[in-house]
Amino acid sequence: MLTIEDVTKSFTGTTAVKNISLEIRKGEVFGFLGPNGAGKTTTLRMIMDIIQPDKGRILIDGVPSTRCDHSRVGYLPEERGIYQKAKVRDVIEYLAKLKGATPREAEERTERWLSRLHMPDMAEKKIFELSKGNQQKIQFIISVINEPELLILDEPFTGLDPVNQKVLQNIINEFRSRECTVILSTHQMAKVEENCEKMCLIHKGEIISYGATRDVMNQHGGRLDDAFIALVGEGYE
């Protein structure tokens, strides 16, 4: 279970996240919905202990995020950060071993995931030779290569066509069936409707709606986009 308690984070006088509290239970697919600049990525980076909150605390299974075993966590950042001049296979296997896999496990998992995402013929290509969509799929593979118990996905559908978006959604559902907790951070309302039992809506660093996705939708005529506009405002794009 992931618990966020009264967390605040500021940068040079600007409050990016303000007094947010959440509880995400084991096995949930949780939607973290908000417009660009709402504070989503800042919150995810605090969960990953990349940055620390100014106030409050974050617990993963009751252990502070600063002390938890992050080899149990998978993280797909919004920004691409993989080695552009390295081969696809080498990058995935290297990062799998950094996350605790044996060389044999790293090799087997790499082959399995490249096949699952219809990329076995790209194993020997260099990252920079791939399309943006295929680079996104490589980053997704890296986020799940350690078979995580908590999977954090920041805008995972960016650059993917509808077919590959569906592939990712099916994989997310498989992780849910294995009791993996998934956080899906996005500004795409339809993805939250399709994938998430519970959600929060964050705007200007504050949580303005939190609960079962269906309940949030029902409060606004059964449509999440109507709820979003009502809560965030007409200026959202």
N, C-alpha and C positions, 0 to 999 in steps of 0.2 A: 504494500500500500504506500502511496505517496501522499505526504501531508505538507502543506504549505501554510505557515502560521504567521499572519500579520507582517508580511514581507514588503519592504520598501527599498528601492534602489534609485539613486540620483546620479547624474553626470553633469558636472560643471553648472550646478544650479538648476538643472532641469530634472524634474521627477519623472523617471521612465516607468516606474512601477510604484503604486501607492497603496500600502496597507492591504495587500490581497491575501486571502485565505481560501484554500481549496483542500478537498480530500478526494483522492482518486483511488478507488478500490482495485484490488487484484483482479485481473481478467476483464476489466472495462476497456472499451475503446472510447476515449474521452476527447471531445472536440474543444479545441482552444481557438475560438473564432474572434476575429477583430480586423479592422482595417490596417493598412500599412502604418507603422509607427505607433501602434496601440500599446506595445510593451510585451508582445508575445515572445519574441526572440530573446529579449533580456531575461524574461522569466525562465526560459528553457536553459539559457547559459548558466543561470544560478543553480538550477537543478543539477546540471552537469559539473558544478563547481569550477567552471571556467572563470566566472566572476562571483564575488560574494555579496550578499545583501548588506545594506547599511543597517537594517533592523529586521527582526524576525528570524525565523528558522525554517529549514526545509529538512524533512525526514523521509528516508526511504526504508520501509519496513522497520520504522522506529529508530533507525540510526541516522545521525546527522549526515547530510550529503557530503560534507567535508571529510567524513571518515568511512563512507560506505565503499563497497567493492564495485568500482565502476566497470569491471570486466563483465558484470551481469547486466549492464545497461548498453543499449544500442542507440546511437544518435546520428540522425541525418540532418546536418546543418543546411540552412537555406543557401549559403554561399558554397560554390564548388571549391574544394581545396585539395584535390588529388594531384599526384605528380604527373605533369603533362608529358614528360619525355620518357616515362617508364612504360613498360608493357602492361597490359591489362592484367594478365595472370600474375605477374610479379607483384603488382600493387596489392591485389586482393590477398594473395598468400602472405605477403609481408605483414599486412595489417592484421590478418587472422592470427598469425603467430604472436604479434604484439599483444593480442587480446587473450592469449593463453592456449591457443591450439597447438598441437604437435605438428611437425612438418607433414606427416601423413594426413592428419585431420585437415590441415590448411589446404592441401592439394585436393582432397576429396570434396570438401565443402565448396571450393572454388569451382570445380568441374560441375557440381550439382547445381549451384546457383546460376552459373552462366547458361547452363542448359535450360533451367527453369525460366529465365528471362529471354530465351531465344537468342543467345549471344555466343554459342560455343565457337563459332568461326572467327570471333573477334579477340580470342585469348592472346594472340601474339601481336596484335596491333598496339601501337602506342596511344596513350590516352588522348593526345591532341588530335589524332586522326579520326576520332569518333565524333558523331553529331552531338549536339547539346542534350538531346533526349537520351542517347545511349550513355553519355557521361553521367546523366542523372541516375540511370539504372545501375551503373557501377557504384555510385555513392550509396544507393539503396542496398546493394549487395554487401558493401562494407559495413553498413549499419546493422545488418542481421547476421553477419558471418560468425559472430560469437554466440549465436542462439540465445539472445537476451531474455531476461525476465521482465524488463522494462524497456520499451521501445519508444523513442522520442523522435517524431518525424516533423520537421519544420518545412512546410510547403513541399511535400514529397511529389506532387503531381506536376510541378513546374516543367514545362518543355516536353511533356509526354502526350502522345496522341491518344484518342479514346480507347483504342485497343490495349495499349500499355497501361493506361490508367486503370482499366478493368483488371488486368493482371495483378497490379499492385493491390487493388482492393481485395481480390481473392486471397492474396498472401496475408494481408492484414487480418482477414477473417480467420485464416488458419492459425495465426498467432493468438487470436482471441480464444479459439477453441482449445488451445493448449494452456490457457490461464495466464498468458502473457498480458501485461498491462501496456496499452498503447495510448500515447498522447499524439493526437493529430492536430497540429497547429496550421491554420490556413485562413485565408480571407475568402475562400470559396464556400458559400453557404450550402450549395448542393452537396458538397463532399461531407459536410457535417451531417446533413439530413440522411445521406445514404449509409454512413458508416458508424455513427456515434450514438450510443444509448444516452449518454449524459454529455453536457457541454457547459461552457461558460462563454459569455460575451464580454470582451475586454475593450475598453475605449479610453484613450488618454491616460493609460496606466491604471485604471480602476475597473473592477468587475462590476458590470451593471445588470447582468442577468446570469443565473447559475441554477442548474437543475437538470431534470430529465429533458432531453431534446424535444420529445413530443409535448411535454407540458409547456415549454417555452413557445413552441409553435402554436399550440392551442390557445394561448393567451392572446394571440394576434391573428386569429382567423385561420389557423392551420398552415401558415406559410412562414418559413424562417426568414425569407427575404423581407416580408412585411414587418416581422419582429425586429429585424436588424435596422431597417429604416426608421421605425418608430423609436427605437432606443438610441441609435447613433445619430440619426438625422439625414435629411435629404441630400447632404453633400457627399455622402459615401458613393464611391465608384467601384 
